[in-house]
Amino acid sequence: MASFVSWNCRGIKNKFSDLKDIINLHQPSVIALQETYLKPGDTIPLNHFNFLHKNSTGDRATGGVALLTSNSFPTLPLTLNTPLQAIAVQIHTHSLITVCRLYLPPNTPVDQFSLNNLISQLPMPFIILGDMNGHSPLWGNPDTNTRGLQVEKLLNDHNLCLLNNDEYTYFHEPTRTFHSVDLAMCTPSVFPYFSLQVGNDLHNSDHFPLILSDNRRQNPRFNSASRYNFNLGSWSTFSSLANITKEMVSDNSIDIAVKNITEVLISAADHSFPKISNTFKKQRKVWWNADCREAHKRQRKAWNFFRRNPTTVHLINYKQAKANSRRVQRRSKRESWERYISSINSTISSKKNVGKS
């Protein structure tokens, strides 16, 4: 189970099925996307996740960043005053942490002041995830470019920790080469808790997803088994039971005062609101069938052949398998939609119709 997933999707509308696969595979609390290619007003209708995004400037659907946060965890979107393609939220999983999504386009100049200004606005501790388009031996590239030097300076000036290892994160198809441009960096206080691995499937993009796992999730003491359902229960009961007195604060040290108030609030919540399970809910693909599975399996097999032996023949085989998988999925979606439409009639309730879709 991953805490955070970072992925340059290269257009989220035509990668929606792949996004669901990533979520079902890694079960993240936050998915950080970039190059979403969304226009103003566009959204992602994804169950069990909240959606926050920032478009690139201009009328064309280019660039863009987004954060999808699981509604199983309390989150707070942050307002950032920056010209950069960056968004951030605070989320409470085991403890409160800021997650920032940053995209630095390759051909757009970025001044160091804007990067420093962004860092100054992020509440600590924080993690920054993004495609920086920088090359440096620090994260596995044989060369260094100007953007790489900028990122190196950012890490050094703000005492940030790089979570990347030497794994490649990007596949450049025209030259059949692999590079590291997608980075994850964090403040030192949370660095010991996180480990990063790069996924082995492009999911029809040209960037591999970055998987950040919180090592504390291996400890049952940190796992959130349930949460309060504030939509049910009684706020009036909570208000009457959450009786915080002056004596709790004035006659005690700050630590004891906080402990007393916390106990009162938790006790009042326990008696006022029911709890619901925090179990992971899978993303459904009602159109997915045996033909889709077989075509996807052939695509994965062709990709694995190419990764082991990146020849022109293997690349052509992979592209053919990828195109065939897309055709099979489009046909399955169309047939599934036709079956759904033909099943609608006046005797079926609207609730059942929605459940079928």
C-alpha positions as CSV (number, residue, x, y, z in Angstrom):
1,M,0.0,0.0,0.0
2,A,1.5,3.3,-1.1
3,S,1.1,6.6,0.7
4,F,1.7,8.8,-2.4
5,V,1.9,8.2,-6.2
6,S,3.4,10.7,-8.6
7,W,2.7,10.3,-12.3
8,N,3.1,12.3,-15.5
9,C,0.1,11.0,-17.3
10,R,0.5,13.0,-20.6
11,G,-3.3,13.7,-20.8
12,I,-5.5,12.3,-18.1
13,K,-8.8,12.0,-20.1
14,N,-7.4,9.2,-22.3
15,K,-5.5,7.6,-19.4
16,F,-8.5,7.4,-17.0
17,S,-8.6,3.6,-17.1
18,D,-4.8,3.5,-16.4
19,L,-5.3,5.9,-13.5
20,K,-7.8,3.4,-12.0
21,D,-5.3,0.6,-12.5
22,I,-2.6,2.6,-10.6
23,I,-5.0,3.3,-7.7
24,N,-6.2,-0.3,-7.4
25,L,-2.6,-1.5,-7.5
26,H,-1.0,0.9,-5.0
27,Q,-4.0,2.1,-2.9
28,P,-2.5,5.6,-2.4
29,S,-3.8,8.4,-0.1
30,V,-2.6,11.0,-2.7
31,I,-2.1,10.8,-6.4
32,A,-0.1,13.7,-7.9
33,L,-0.6,14.1,-11.6
34,Q,1.0,16.4,-14.2
35,E,0.6,17.3,-17.8
36,T,-3.1,16.6,-17.3
37,Y,-4.0,18.6,-20.4
38,L,-7.2,19.8,-18.8
39,K,-9.1,23.0,-19.7
40,P,-10.7,25.4,-17.2
41,G,-13.8,23.8,-15.8
42,D,-12.7,20.2,-16.6
43,T,-12.8,17.7,-13.7
44,I,-12.1,14.0,-13.1
45,P,-15.2,12.0,-11.9
46,L,-13.3,9.6,-9.7
47,N,-15.1,7.9,-6.8
48,H,-13.7,8.2,-3.3
49,F,-11.2,10.9,-4.2
50,N,-11.2,14.7,-4.0
51,F,-9.9,16.6,-7.0
52,L,-7.7,19.7,-7.0
53,H,-6.0,21.0,-10.2
54,K,-4.3,24.0,-11.8
55,N,-4.2,24.6,-15.5
56,S,-1.4,26.0,-17.5
57,T,-1.9,29.5,-18.8
58,G,-3.3,29.9,-22.4
59,D,-6.3,28.5,-24.3
60,R,-4.7,25.2,-25.3
61,A,-5.0,22.2,-23.1
62,T,-1.3,21.8,-22.3
63,G,0.6,21.1,-19.0
64,G,-1.4,21.3,-15.9
65,V,-1.1,19.7,-12.4
66,A,-3.6,17.9,-10.2
67,L,-3.8,16.3,-6.8
68,L,-6.3,13.5,-6.0
69,T,-6.7,13.0,-2.3
70,S,-8.5,10.0,-0.7
71,N,-11.6,11.1,1.1
72,S,-10.6,8.6,3.9
73,F,-8.2,11.2,5.2
74,P,-8.7,14.8,6.3
75,T,-7.2,17.2,3.8
76,L,-6.9,21.0,3.4
77,P,-6.1,22.6,0.0
78,L,-3.5,25.4,0.3
79,T,-3.5,28.7,-1.6
80,L,-0.1,29.3,-3.3
81,N,0.9,32.6,-4.7
82,T,3.2,31.5,-7.5
83,P,3.4,31.7,-11.3
84,L,4.7,28.1,-11.3
85,Q,2.5,25.1,-12.2
86,A,2.2,24.1,-8.5
87,I,-0.5,23.1,-6.1
88,A,-0.4,21.8,-2.6
89,V,-2.6,20.2,0.1
90,Q,-2.1,19.3,3.7
91,I,-3.2,15.8,4.6
92,H,-3.3,13.9,7.8
93,T,-2.5,10.2,7.4
94,H,-0.3,9.3,10.4
95,S,0.6,12.9,11.0
96,L,0.0,16.2,9.2
97,I,2.1,16.6,6.1
98,T,2.1,19.0,3.1
99,V,2.1,17.4,-0.4
100,C,3.1,19.7,-3.3
101,R,2.8,18.9,-7.0
102,L,5.3,20.9,-9.2
103,Y,5.8,20.8,-13.0
104,L,8.6,22.7,-14.6
105,P,8.2,22.5,-18.4
106,P,11.4,21.8,-20.3
107,N,11.4,24.9,-22.6
108,T,10.0,27.5,-20.1
109,P,12.6,29.5,-18.1
110,V,12.2,29.2,-14.4
111,D,13.9,31.8,-12.1
112,Q,15.4,30.7,-8.8
113,F,13.3,33.3,-6.9
114,S,10.0,31.7,-7.9
115,L,11.3,28.3,-6.6
116,N,12.5,29.8,-3.3
117,N,9.2,31.7,-2.9
118,L,7.3,28.4,-3.4
119,I,9.3,26.6,-0.8
120,S,8.7,29.5,1.7
121,Q,4.9,29.0,1.3
122,L,4.8,25.3,2.1
123,P,4.1,24.4,5.8
124,M,6.6,21.9,7.2
125,P,7.0,19.0,7.0
126,F,6.5,18.7,3.2
127,I,7.1,16.6,0.2
128,I,7.5,17.9,-3.3
129,L,6.6,15.6,-6.3
130,G,7.2,16.6,-9.9
131,D,8.7,16.4,-13.3
132,M,11.5,18.9,-13.0
133,N,13.0,18.2,-16.5
134,G,16.4,18.4,-14.8
135,H,19.4,16.2,-15.4
136,S,22.0,15.5,-12.8
137,P,24.1,12.5,-11.6
138,L,22.5,13.0,-8.2
139,W,19.4,11.3,-9.5
140,G,20.9,8.9,-12.0
141,N,21.6,10.9,-15.2
142,P,25.0,10.7,-16.8
143,D,24.9,14.5,-17.7
144,T,23.8,17.8,-16.1
145,N,21.7,20.5,-17.6
146,T,20.8,24.0,-16.5
147,R,17.5,22.9,-14.9
148,G,19.4,20.2,-13.1
149,L,21.8,22.8,-11.6
150,Q,18.7,24.8,-10.5
151,V,17.3,21.8,-8.7
152,E,20.6,21.0,-7.1
153,K,20.8,24.6,-5.7
154,L,17.2,24.3,-4.4
155,L,18.0,21.1,-2.5
156,N,21.2,22.6,-1.1
157,D,19.8,26.1,-0.2
158,H,16.7,24.7,1.7
159,N,18.4,21.6,3.2
160,L,16.0,19.2,1.4
161,C,16.4,15.5,1.0
162,L,16.2,13.7,-2.3
163,L,14.2,10.4,-2.2
164,N,15.1,9.2,-5.7
165,N,17.6,6.5,-6.3
166,D,19.2,5.8,-9.7
167,E,16.1,4.3,-11.3
168,Y,15.0,5.8,-14.6
169,T,11.6,7.5,-14.6
170,Y,11.1,8.5,-18.3
171,F,11.2,6.7,-21.6
172,H,12.1,8.8,-24.7
173,E,10.6,6.7,-27.5
174,P,12.3,8.4,-30.5
175,T,15.8,7.6,-29.2
176,R,14.8,4.5,-27.2
177,T,16.6,5.9,-24.2
178,F,15.7,6.1,-20.5
179,H,16.2,9.2,-18.2
180,S,15.5,10.4,-14.7
181,V,13.4,13.6,-14.6
182,D,10.6,12.9,-12.1
183,L,11.8,13.7,-8.6
184,A,10.6,13.4,-5.0
185,M,12.1,15.6,-2.3
186,C,11.2,16.3,1.3
187,T,12.2,18.0,4.5
188,P,14.6,16.1,6.7
189,S,12.1,15.3,9.5
190,V,10.1,12.9,7.3
191,F,12.9,11.5,5.2
192,P,13.5,8.4,7.4
193,Y,9.8,7.4,7.0
194,F,9.6,7.2,3.2
195,S,11.0,4.9,0.6
196,L,10.6,5.4,-3.2
197,Q,10.4,2.9,-6.0
198,V,9.7,3.4,-9.7
199,G,6.9,1.4,-11.2
200,N,7.8,-1.0,-14.1
201,D,4.7,-0.1,-16.2
202,L,4.3,3.1,-18.2
203,H,0.5,2.8,-18.1
204,N,0.4,4.1,-21.7
205,S,2.3,7.3,-20.8
206,D,6.0,7.9,-21.3
207,H,6.7,8.3,-17.6
208,F,6.7,5.6,-15.0
209,P,4.8,6.3,-11.8
210,L,6.8,7.0,-8.6
211,I,5.6,5.1,-5.6
212,L,6.3,6.6,-2.2
213,S,5.6,4.2,0.7
214,D,5.4,5.3,4.3
215,N,7.3,2.8,6.4
216,R,5.1,3.6,9.4
217,R,2.2,1.8,7.6
218,Q,3.9,-1.4,8.4
219,N,3.3,-0.7,12.1
220,P,-0.3,-1.6,13.1
221,R,-0.2,1.2,15.7
222,F,-0.2,3.8,13.0
223,N,-2.9,2.2,10.8
224,S,-6.2,4.1,10.9
225,A,-8.8,1.4,11.3
226,S,-11.8,3.7,11.3
227,R,-13.0,7.3,11.2
228,Y,-15.9,9.3,12.3
229,N,-18.9,9.8,9.9
230,F,-19.8,13.4,10.5
231,N,-22.8,13.1,8.1
232,L,-24.5,11.0,10.6
233,G,-24.9,11.4,14.4
234,S,-25.7,14.6,16.4
235,W,-23.7,17.8,16.5
236,S,-26.0,19.1,19.3
237,T,-25.0,16.0,21.4
238,F,-21.4,16.7,20.6
239,S,-21.7,20.3,21.7
240,S,-23.3,19.4,25.0
241,L,-20.8,16.7,25.8
242,A,-17.7,18.7,24.7
243,N,-17.6,20.7,27.9
244,I,-14.2,22.4,28.1
245,T,-13.7,24.2,31.4
246,K,-11.3,26.9,32.4
247,E,-9.7,24.6,35.1
248,M,-8.6,22.2,32.4
249,V,-6.2,24.9,31.0
250,S,-5.4,27.4,33.8
251,D,-4.3,25.0,36.5
252,N,-2.1,22.7,34.4
253,S,0.9,22.7,32.1
254,I,0.4,23.0,28.4
255,D,0.9,19.3,27.8
256,I,-1.6,18.3,30.4
257,A,-4.1,20.9,29.2
258,V,-3.9,19.6,25.6
259,K,-4.3,16.0,26.9
260,N,-7.4,16.9,28.9
261,I,-9.1,18.8,26.1
262,T,-8.3,16.1,23.6
263,E,-9.8,13.4,25.8
264,V,-13.0,15.5,26.2
265,L,-13.3,16.0,22.5
266,I,-12.7,12.4,21.6
267,S,-15.1,11.1,24.3
268,A,-17.8,13.5,23.0
269,A,-17.2,12.4,19.4
270,D,-17.4,8.7,20.4
271,H,-20.8,9.3,21.9
272,S,-22.1,11.5,19.1
273,F,-20.9,10.1,15.8
274,P,-20.7,6.5,14.4
275,K,-17.4,5.2,13.0
276,I,-17.0,3.8,9.6
277,S,-14.2,1.5,8.2
278,N,-11.3,3.1,6.4
279,T,-11.0,0.1,4.1
280,F,-9.8,0.7,0.5
281,K,-12.5,0.9,-2.1
282,K,-11.5,-0.3,-5.6
283,Q,-12.2,1.7,-8.7
284,R,-14.6,-0.2,-11.0
285,K,-14.3,-0.7,-14.7
286,V,-17.6,-2.3,-15.7
287,W,-16.6,-2.6,-19.3
288,W,-13.4,-4.6,-18.5
289,N,-13.6,-8.2,-19.8
290,A,-11.5,-11.2,-20.8
291,D,-10.6,-9.7,-24.2
292,C,-9.3,-6.6,-22.4
293,R,-7.3,-8.7,-20.0
294,E,-5.7,-10.7,-22.8
295,A,-4.8,-7.7,-24.9
296,H,-3.3,-5.9,-21.9
297,K,-1.3,-9.0,-21.0
298,R,0.1,-9.1,-24.5
299,Q,1.0,-5.4,-24.3
300,R,2.8,-6.0,-21.0
301,K,4.7,-9.0,-22.4
302,A,5.8,-7.0,-25.4
303,W,7.0,-4.1,-23.1
304,N,9.0,-6.5,-21.0
305,F,10.7,-7.9,-24.1
306,F,11.6,-4.4,-25.1
307,R,12.9,-3.5,-21.7
308,R,15.3,-6.5,-21.7
309,N,16.4,-6.0,-25.3
310,P,15.5,-2.5,-26.6
311,T,15.8,-3.2,-30.3
312,T,13.7,-1.6,-33.1
313,V,11.9,-4.9,-33.7
314,H,10.8,-5.2,-30.1
315,L,9.8,-1.5,-30.0
316,I,7.5,-2.1,-33.1
317,N,6.0,-5.2,-31.5
318,Y,5.3,-3.2,-28.3
319,K,3.7,-0.3,-30.2
320,Q,1.5,-2.8,-32.2
321,A,0.4,-4.6,-29.0
322,K,-0.3,-1.2,-27.4
323,A,-2.5,-0.1,-30.3
324,N,-4.3,-3.4,-30.3
325,S,-5.0,-3.1,-26.6
326,R,-6.5,0.4,-27.1
327,R,-8.8,-0.9,-29.9
328,V,-10.0,-3.8,-27.8
329,Q,-10.7,-1.4,-24.8
330,R,-12.6,1.1,-27.0
331,R,-14.7,-1.7,-28.5
332,S,-15.5,-3.1,-25.0
333,K,-16.4,0.4,-23.7
334,R,-18.8,0.9,-26.7
335,E,-20.4,-2.4,-26.3
336,S,-20.8,-2.0,-22.5
337,W,-22.4,1.4,-23.0
338,E,-24.8,0.0,-25.7
339,R,-25.9,-2.8,-23.3
340,Y,-26.4,-0.3,-20.5
341,I,-28.6,2.0,-22.7
342,S,-30.6,-0.9,-24.1
343,S,-31.3,-2.2,-20.5
344,I,-33.0,1.1,-19.4
345,N,-36.8,0.9,-19.3
346,S,-39.6,2.4,-17.3
347,T,-39.8,-0.6,-14.9
348,I,-36.3,-0.2,-13.5
349,S,-35.7,2.4,-10.8
350,S,-33.2,5.2,-11.3
351,K,-31.1,3.9,-8.4
352,K,-30.6,0.6,-10.1
353,N,-29.8,2.3,-13.4
354,V,-27.1,4.4,-11.7
355,G,-25.7,1.3,-10.1
356,K,-25.2,-0.4,-13.5
357,S,-23.3,2.5,-15.0
